[in-house]
Amino acid sequence: MNPFTLITLILLTAMTYSSVAQTNYCIQFEYDAAGNRIKRKICTEENPPPGGGTGKTSEAETLIIHEHHEPEEPELDIAMLYPNPTSAICIITLTKPVENATLQLFDLQGRRLQHRRVSGSQFECDLSRYTPGTYLVVLNAEERKVDRRVVKE
């Protein structure tokens, strides 16, 4: 590349850069009472032209990052699973009764050992024929699911 072309390229770049208005950005955040960020506002501030004048602030974009909602109370919850550890039968008691729910027992390798339909608020799960270890009791009811670990001695 010859020196004349290089100097011309540098001059054109400098002239283009000086004629374009420079923009500064600011970001403002809003927080809820718990300290969670719920809104981000991106603002631009245009610099004044070289001959003087004042800058202009405009809102470029407002994004909702996260709206904080209090978690709903679970409608399906195991109040008690006892005795734990157990040697044979464990009893599962729910806070609210369920209709036509599925009670399943899994080992820690993911194999399903028991599967049955249950209704009410108290169920038994028989582990007497299984080897000692940790098992997972899973209860599914109307697209809701809870699981608890139970130890067989």
N, C-alpha and C positions, 0 to 999 in steps of 0.2 A: 504494500500500500504506500503510495507516495505521500510526502509530507503535506502537500496542498490539500488532498482529499481528507486527510486526518484532521487538519486545522478546520476545514469547512464543516466536517461532521461535529466537532466539538462546539463550534460557534452556533450551529443550528440547534444542538441539544440545549445549550445554555439559553438561547432566545426562547425556545419552546417552554422550558421550565419556568422562566421568569414571567411569561405571559399567562400561565395557568394559575388560577387562584388556589392557594394552599388552604387545606382544611384541617382543623384540629378536631379530634373526637373526644367526647366525654362519655362516660358510662355511669349511670346512676342506678342504684339498687334500692328496692323496697323490701322490708322484712316484716314478718308477722310477729305477734307477741312472744312466740317461742324462740325467735331468732332464726327462723327458716327464711331463706331468700325466696320471695314469691314473684318478683317482677324485676325485669332489667329494661332500662330505657337507654337507648343510644342516641346521643345528641351530636350535632355538628356545629362548630363555630367557625365561620369563615373569617379569615384574617382580613384586615382592612387593605385596600389597595395601596401601592407604594406612595401615592400622593397624599394620603391621609384619609379620613373617614372613619366610620365605626364598623365594627364587626357585627354580623347578624347571626343569631342563634336560631336554629330550626330543629324541630324534632324529626329525626330521620326514620326511626323505627321503634316500636314498642313490642317486646316479646314477653309473653307469659312463660316463665320457666317452670314454675311449679305452684300449684294451688294446694295449700295445706288443708286437709280435712281430717277431722278427728276419726280414728278408726272406729268402725261399728263393733258393737259387742257381738262376739260369735254366738250364733244360735245353736250350735252343736258343740258341746264341750263335755269331756269326760270329767266328772267330778271326782271319782275315785276309781282306782284299779287296785284291788287288794285280794289276798296278801301278795306282796311283791318284795322279796322273792317268794315263789310258791313251789310246792312239791307236786301238786296235781291240778286243782281247779282254782282259777282266779275269777273274781267277780268284778264286772264292769258296771258302774253306776253313772248315769248321765244326769246333767242338770235339768234337762227337759226331755220328755218322752219323744220317741220317733216312731214313725210308721213305715214298715216295709224297707228297712235299712239293710245293708250288707255288712256282716261281720266277717273279717278275714284274719287269719293268722299266718305270718311269714317267718321263715328263718332268716338269718342275716346274709345268706347267699341269694335271697330273693325268691326262694321256692315257696309257693303257696301250699300250706299244709291243711288249712281248713277254710271253708267258704259256706256261709249259710245266711238265710234271711232272718231278721229279728225285728220285733216291734216291742215298744214299751220303754222303760227307763232303767232296767237292770237285766244283765245277761251274764251267763257263765261261759267260760272258755276252758276246756279241759286240755291240760298239757301233760297228763299222766303218762301217755305212751311215747313221749319225745325225750330225747337225751337232754341232760343238763346243758344249759346255755342261755343265750339271750334271744328273745323272739319279739316280733313286732305285731301288735294288735291294731288292725285298721278298721275303722267304722266309716262307711259311706252312706249318706242319707241326703237325697235331693240335691245333688251336685255339691255337697259339703263333705269334707273329709277331715277326720282327726286320727292321729295315730299315737300310740304309746308303746314304750318298751316294757317287757315283762321278763323277769329272770326266773328260769326253772332250775331248782336245785337238784 
